[in-house]
Amino acid sequence: MANKVSVINPSYCVPHPVSIQINTEKGVAYSEKDDRLFYINETYFSLHNRRVLYDDSKNPIVTFYYKSSEECKVFKGESSDSSNLLFWVKKMKKSSTIPSGITKLNVFLANNRDEEKSNFRVIIYGSKRSCSVYAGESPTIVAQVENNGGFKVSVNPNVDYAFIVALLMIVKDTECSDTEDIDALSAIQMTSSILSLV
C-alpha cells in the first residue's frame, strides 16, 4: 500500500513485503530468517482472559482481553485502560450473507465507536486452511495467510506487521467452520461473496 497502515506503531511499517511464520501451538512469530519477533506470555488465559504479546526484547506490545469467545479487545502495552485501547475484534454470527465454510471477523479501531463499518476484515477459509486480512470493506488485501502446520504470513509493504501478528494470535484461538477443501467453482463463488460481505 502507498500509505502507511499503522495501528500499533509506525516502526512496524516497512516499505517492502514482510514474511512471518507463526508457530500457532506456542504463540511465537518468527521472521523469514528464523529470528523470533513476538511471543505470547506462557500463561494461556489468566484473570479476565488476559494475555500479553511481547517483542523479542521482552517489551509488552499489546494486551488481549477476551470479553467472550466472540469478542476480544486489544490494548497498548500491558494496559487495560480505555485510553490505551487500540482495536477490538468481533466474530460475526453466521448468516445468509456469509457463505458456508467462511468465518468473518470485523476489526474496529479505537475511534470507531459506532461500528457502522469495520476498519479491517479477516476472512477465514474452512478450519483455518487460509485467511486474508482486508482494509475496511474494500477488496484491498493487506495480508494473506496459508496454513502450513502454523501460519505462513505475507504482509504487504507499509502495513503494520505487529498489528497483523496480533490479529492472527486472535485468529488462532477462534473457532471456525470445519468445512474441508472446496472445489474451484465453489472457491470462485465464495470469493465473489466475500468481496460483497459488509
PAMI-11164 format. One record per residue (C-alpha): z, y, x. Coordinates in steps of 0.2 Angstrom, whole numbers, plus 5000, padded with zeros to 4 digits. Example, Ala and Ser with C-alpha at 12.3 -4.5 7.8 and 13.67 -1.06 7.14 Angstrom:
<sites>
503949785062503649955068
</sites>
This chain:
<sites>
500050005000499650185006501350255000502950185006503950074994505750094999507150034989508549985001508050085017506350155023506650075040506149915032504449985028503149955042501349985042500749805044501049645034502649555036502849365036504549295032505249115030506749095019507748945020508248935002509648805005510548905017510049085011509349135028507749235031506849225047505449325055503749245060504449225077505949125070507249265073508549275060508349435049509549415035510849295028511949275013513849255016514449075016515449095001514249044987515049134972516649224973517649334961516449414949514949304956514849424971513849384986513349495001511649495011511949535029510649585043510749485059511949605067513249565053512949735044513049715025511449765017511649734999512949654987512449554972513449544956512849424944513349484926512649324919511349194923510149314916510549474925511049524942511549704949511249744967512249874976512049954993513149885007514749805001514949924987515149894969515250074964513950134951513450274963512850144975511850044963510050014970509249904956509549764944508549614939508449544921507649374917506549394902506849274887505449154883504149224870502449214864501849344877502549234892501449084895502248914897502648874915503049054919504649144922504649334922506049444930505949634927506649744940507349914936507850044949509550134948508750294940507850184926509250184914508150174898507250014904505750064895504650004909505049894924504849964941504449794948504049624940504249454948503149314941503749144945502548994943503248824937504848774946504648904959503048824966502549004970502849184964502149364965503049524965502149664956502349854957502849914939501749854925500249864936499149724943499649784961500449644971501749694984502249524990501749344987502749184990502249004992503548864991503448755007505148675006505848855006504949025003503549075014503449265010501949385013502549565011501149695010501149845023502349995019503349885007505249875010505449695016507349695014507149734996505849584994507149465003508549524991507449494976506949324982508849274985508949304966507449204963508049054972509549044960508549074945508248934933506448914930505148814920504948644926503148634922502148544935500548594943499248664931497348644931496148784937495648834920497448854914497848944930496449074926497049094908498849114915498349244927497449344914499049334903500149384917499149544920499449594902501349554902502349704898
</sites>
